[in-house]
Amino acid sequence: MIKQVIVMNLQDKCFGPNLETIKNNMKTRLESLNGQVAGMISLTVHADCLNTSTSDVFVEIMFEDEEGLKSLKSNEDYNAATKDVVVPFVDSRTHVEFEV
């Protein structure tokens, strides 16, 4: 199995009255992809990071194998979701993949 971890920092403009809505929309939209992407076992968004964290949103994705990871990157639903709820709000994003 392959695990991908994505860590994101939100743009400064997000920190205001709409912060929880932005985080909830990100969580709901991305997690709705569970069962929709070939080779992806699970996708979990942690948008409730502690104040001591140096990032704002943490995503864990499990794949059957590297082909599953590759299929996510070309999946239309995933790309549409990230375009709608990630790209407009994220300042920086980093990720790592590894075998488990």
C-alpha positions, 0 to 999 in steps of 0.5 A: 500500500502507498500513503500520501500525506499532504500538508497545506497552509491557507492564505491569510485572507482565509483567517476570518469569519469564513475560516470554518466554512472554508475548512469544512467545504474542503473536508466535505468535498475531498472526502466525498471522493472516497470510493470514487477513484480507482485504486484509492482506499481512503481519503481523510482531511484533518481540518481541525489542527491545533493552534500549535501546528505550523500548517492548517490542513492535513490530508491522508490518502491511502492507495492500493499501489502506485497505480492508484496514486497515479490515477488520482492525479488524472481523476477529473472529480479530484481535479475539479474538487481541488480547483474549487476548494483547495486552489483558491484558498491554499498558499502553500502545499507539500506532500510525501508518499511512502509505502506502508 
